[in-house]
Amino acid sequence: MKLSEVTERVLSSLGHDSIPLAGAPVTVAADPARVRQVVRNLVSNACKYGGREVRIETGTDGGMGFVEVADDGPGVEPADIERSFEPYERAHPLDGYPGSIGLGLSVSRRLARVMGGNLEYERVAGQTLFRRTLCLW
């Protein structure tokens, strides 16, 4: 499946066609429905909890394909990073943030790993990055 095509469909279905999608075309060996589920969660989280600027990139790195969702929001506190991937945990338990039950990142990481990839968080130069890796086709 072509990662950028799936990502474009997710952006369109969420009404976020204005979010920039950059990078190289990548074909990965993965379940398209599950990839859509993970990308939808990452984009929704970036729009809810991130800053005003959200961007998405697809590409390859180290023999794996990836989709990376980045935003300029406050990010996750270092002590909360791994906890945010646990079921029923939230990285943003603050007033004013939309409610959730804390399953999105946990399910997304599990799906990524079942398909031979991973979902990781990184904070780089004021940007929050969630990178989902997938096996190349």
C-alpha positions, 0 to 999 in steps of 0.5 A: 500500500502507498503510505502517502495515499492512505495519509491523504485519504485520512486528512481528507476524511478529517477535513484537514486537507490544509495540513501539509504532506511532504516526503517521498512516495513509500510502499509498505507491507501493512493493513491499510485499515489499521494504518488509517486508524493509526494516522487518524489518531496521530493527526487528531491528537496533533490537532487537539493537543498540539500547536497551530502548525501541524505537518506530516511527512512520509519517507524511508529510514533504515530500511523502514517506511515511516509516517511522521506527524509533527506539531509545534505544541508543548509536547509531552513531559519527559516523565510522561512519555512512556506512560502516554503509550499505556492504556487509559493514560493521558499525557495531557490531563489538564483542564481545557483539553478535550476528553479522552479515555487514553487508548489512542496511543496505546492501540496505535503502538500495538498495531504498529508493532503487530505489523513489524514496525513501531510508534515512537515519540520525540521532541526536536527543536520545539517540535513534537514528533510521533513517528510510525514505522512500517516494513517496506514492501 
